[in-house]
């Protein structure tokens, strides 16, 4: 084995006992149950696990929203990712149910690796499936990362409630544009200086300049709660950084 580590996968299910799998890279073995000592533990709901394997659930979204929890060595997950890809690429005998477990576990570990890799680039961790306006939050995360002075200029915390996603879903983002560690993350803030409720496509139009903030507000497409002055600064965060050429 190229990876001297043991990984534990815990699949939970509402109203039922969790199912655990051990991927022992030291012994090149996979077994059902738990291990007394592991280097990395991944916990995820069974339904989310299936969606993740099928590509219907974004691994970064699962990790950042808390639907997939990781405990232990990120380095182990990163080393395991290459082996996971090879395992998924290999054809499997439909009767070999035992071989399906390590492949599925490999998929989850690869997802963990993707989430871990996003730690150094916050814009990679804010995308949510079914919301085209994710790109707006990716841009804001990039802007705050490359130009931290923006946080001093804006100096506030925004809570975004975005409606009109896939199948009529709504979701939340937090844009913390203040302090020494500004950030953008999935989820609603504990406390916001300004809360903005807007449709998915309307937010895209607002960010691109096709819809003005005043028109959005006056027409009811955008609802505000909190500091109106702070809301007027959101454009600074949405705009791509200007070239210095």
VMD Tcl script that draws the C-alpha trace (Angstrom):
set ca {
  {0.00 0.00 0.00}
  {1.20 3.54 -0.80}
  {-0.87 4.99 2.05}
  {0.01 3.95 5.56}
  {-3.31 4.87 7.16}
  {-6.76 3.66 8.22}
  {-9.94 5.55 7.29}
  {-13.40 5.24 8.86}
  {-16.65 5.99 7.02}
  {-19.85 6.50 9.04}
  {-23.16 6.50 7.12}
  {-26.07 7.77 9.19}
  {-29.79 7.30 8.58}
  {-32.74 8.93 10.31}
  {-34.48 6.54 12.68}
  {-31.92 3.81 12.16}
  {-28.48 2.84 13.39}
  {-25.50 4.19 11.49}
  {-23.43 1.95 9.23}
  {-19.66 2.01 9.53}
  {-16.95 0.92 7.11}
  {-13.20 0.72 7.61}
  {-10.77 1.22 4.74}
  {-7.44 -0.12 5.98}
  {-4.81 1.00 3.50}
  {-2.07 -0.55 5.64}
  {-3.52 -4.02 5.17}
  {-5.16 -3.33 1.78}
  {-8.54 -4.35 3.24}
  {-12.09 -3.04 3.56}
  {-14.49 -4.25 6.24}
  {-17.77 -3.35 7.83}
  {-17.51 -2.04 11.40}
  {-15.28 0.34 13.30}
  {-11.58 0.45 14.02}
  {-9.94 1.29 17.37}
  {-7.54 3.73 15.74}
  {-7.99 5.68 12.49}
  {-6.32 8.64 10.82}
  {-9.43 10.08 9.14}
  {-13.17 9.80 9.87}
  {-15.89 10.85 7.41}
  {-19.50 11.11 8.64}
  {-22.36 11.66 6.19}
  {-26.07 10.76 5.92}
  {-26.77 7.70 3.78}
  {-29.01 9.68 1.40}
  {-26.39 12.39 1.01}
  {-23.76 9.72 0.45}
  {-25.79 8.27 -2.42}
  {-26.34 11.75 -3.89}
  {-22.65 12.52 -3.59}
  {-21.63 9.29 -5.32}
  {-24.17 10.00 -8.09}
  {-22.78 13.49 -8.56}
  {-26.03 15.14 -7.45}
  {-24.48 16.66 -4.32}
  {-21.46 18.93 -4.60}
  {-18.78 17.69 -2.14}
  {-17.70 21.21 -1.20}
  {-21.31 22.18 -0.49}
  {-21.76 19.02 1.60}
  {-18.65 19.80 3.62}
  {-19.22 23.53 4.13}
  {-22.91 23.09 5.03}
  {-22.08 20.46 7.64}
  {-23.81 17.62 5.81}
  {-20.45 15.88 5.55}
  {-18.15 16.01 8.56}
  {-14.45 15.23 8.54}
  {-12.24 14.50 11.51}
  {-8.56 13.70 11.42}
  {-5.76 13.99 8.90}
  {-6.43 16.01 5.76}
  {-3.09 14.80 4.39}
  {-4.33 11.21 4.51}
  {-7.45 12.15 2.54}
  {-5.30 13.93 -0.04}
  {-3.04 10.90 -0.49}
  {-6.06 8.61 -0.72}
  {-7.69 10.68 -3.50}
  {-5.48 9.29 -6.28}
  {-6.25 5.72 -5.25}
  {-9.95 6.61 -5.02}
  {-10.04 7.78 -8.63}
  {-8.41 4.56 -9.81}
  {-10.85 2.46 -7.77}
  {-13.84 4.27 -9.27}
  {-12.46 3.89 -12.80}
  {-12.08 0.12 -12.55}
  {-15.03 -2.04 -13.80}
  {-16.80 -3.91 -11.02}
  {-18.60 -7.25 -11.06}
  {-22.25 -6.71 -10.15}
  {-22.07 -9.72 -7.82}
  {-19.01 -8.45 -6.00}
  {-20.79 -6.35 -3.41}
  {-17.71 -6.22 -1.24}
  {-15.80 -4.36 -3.92}
  {-18.56 -1.74 -4.16}
  {-17.92 -0.62 -0.60}
  {-14.32 0.51 -1.05}
  {-15.20 2.25 -4.30}
  {-18.02 4.15 -2.61}
  {-15.75 4.96 0.31}
  {-13.17 6.18 -2.15}
  {-15.71 8.56 -3.64}
  {-16.45 10.08 -0.25}
  {-12.76 10.44 0.56}
  {-12.15 12.14 -2.78}
  {-14.95 14.55 -1.89}
  {-13.27 15.27 1.44}
  {-10.04 15.98 -0.38}
  {-11.82 18.43 -2.70}
  {-13.25 20.27 0.29}
  {-9.89 20.35 2.05}
  {-8.20 21.73 -1.06}
  {-10.73 24.57 -1.07}
  {-9.48 25.82 2.29}
  {-6.80 27.99 0.67}
  {-9.23 29.38 -1.96}
  {-12.50 30.43 -0.27}
  {-14.20 31.09 -3.61}
  {-14.18 27.32 -4.22}
  {-16.20 26.62 -1.09}
  {-19.25 28.84 -1.64}
  {-20.90 27.25 -4.67}
  {-24.34 25.76 -4.09}
  {-25.98 23.40 -6.55}
  {-29.05 24.78 -8.32}
  {-28.10 28.46 -7.83}
  {-26.54 30.32 -10.76}
  {-25.79 33.25 -8.46}
  {-23.14 31.13 -6.76}
  {-20.76 32.82 -9.19}
  {-21.52 36.18 -7.57}
  {-20.42 34.89 -4.17}
  {-17.36 33.26 -5.71}
  {-16.43 36.66 -7.12}
  {-16.95 38.36 -3.76}
  {-14.82 35.73 -2.03}
  {-12.08 36.25 -4.61}
  {-12.23 40.03 -4.21}
  {-11.93 39.82 -0.43}
  {-9.03 37.37 -0.76}
  {-6.98 39.39 -3.24}
  {-7.95 42.84 -1.90}
  {-8.44 42.62 1.89}
  {-8.68 46.44 2.04}
  {-12.22 46.06 0.68}
  {-13.28 44.87 4.12}
  {-12.17 48.18 5.65}
  {-14.03 50.09 2.95}
  {-17.28 48.19 3.44}
  {-17.02 47.30 7.15}
  {-20.12 45.21 7.62}
  {-21.71 41.75 7.63}
  {-24.28 40.85 4.98}
  {-26.80 38.06 5.16}
  {-28.15 36.97 1.76}
  {-31.36 34.99 1.33}
  {-31.48 33.92 -2.31}
  {-34.75 32.55 -3.66}
  {-35.76 30.94 -6.95}
  {-33.16 28.19 -7.08}
  {-33.71 24.76 -8.63}
  {-37.26 23.51 -7.91}
  {-38.03 26.82 -6.22}
  {-35.47 26.33 -3.45}
  {-34.00 29.14 -1.36}
  {-30.67 29.30 0.42}
  {-28.40 31.57 2.43}
  {-24.92 33.06 2.24}
  {-22.93 35.19 4.66}
  {-20.55 37.89 3.43}
  {-18.39 39.12 6.30}
  {-16.68 42.19 4.88}
  {-15.04 43.50 8.03}
  {-12.14 42.79 10.34}
  {-8.79 41.15 9.65}
  {-10.26 37.92 8.23}
  {-13.08 38.80 5.80}
  {-14.89 35.83 4.31}
  {-17.81 34.49 2.30}
  {-19.50 31.29 3.40}
  {-22.61 29.20 2.91}
  {-25.32 29.68 5.54}
  {-27.04 32.51 7.36}
  {-25.03 34.71 9.76}
  {-25.71 34.75 13.50}
  {-26.06 38.52 13.21}
  {-26.08 40.67 10.08}
  {-25.75 44.42 9.68}
  {-27.73 44.16 6.47}
  {-29.94 41.34 5.21}
  {-30.74 41.13 1.49}
  {-33.46 38.92 0.04}
  {-33.36 38.57 -3.73}
  {-34.07 36.06 -6.50}
  {-31.30 33.98 -8.04}
  {-31.54 35.48 -11.54}
  {-32.12 39.00 -10.17}
  {-28.89 38.78 -8.16}
  {-27.01 37.81 -11.33}
  {-28.55 40.78 -13.14}
  {-27.67 43.09 -10.25}
  {-24.05 41.94 -10.19}
  {-23.68 42.30 -13.98}
  {-25.16 45.80 -13.99}
  {-28.24 44.80 -15.98}
  {-30.42 45.60 -12.96}
  {-29.77 48.67 -10.84}
  {-29.96 48.46 -7.08}
  {-32.59 51.20 -6.95}
  {-34.78 49.50 -9.56}
  {-34.46 46.17 -7.77}
  {-35.45 47.73 -4.45}
  {-38.29 49.91 -5.74}
  {-39.82 47.07 -7.76}
  {-39.73 44.69 -4.80}
  {-37.25 42.33 -6.48}
  {-34.80 43.04 -3.67}
  {-35.82 43.42 -0.03}
  {-33.54 44.98 2.58}
  {-33.42 44.81 6.35}
  {-30.91 46.74 8.37}
  {-28.41 49.35 7.20}
  {-29.38 50.96 3.90}
  {-26.01 52.70 3.78}
  {-24.22 49.37 3.96}
  {-26.44 47.92 1.22}
  {-25.22 50.67 -1.10}
  {-21.65 49.37 -0.69}
  {-22.37 45.86 -1.95}
  {-21.35 46.89 -5.45}
  {-17.75 47.26 -4.27}
  {-17.71 43.57 -3.38}
  {-19.42 42.29 -6.53}
  {-17.31 44.09 -9.10}
  {-14.34 42.20 -10.56}
  {-11.01 43.77 -9.55}
  {-9.85 46.44 -12.01}
  {-6.70 45.87 -14.01}
  {-3.75 48.05 -13.04}
  {-2.49 48.19 -16.65}
}
mol new
graphics top color blue
foreach p $ca { graphics top sphere $p radius 0.5 }
foreach p [lrange $ca 0 end-1] q [lrange $ca 1 end] { graphics top cylinder $p $q radius 0.2 }
display resetview
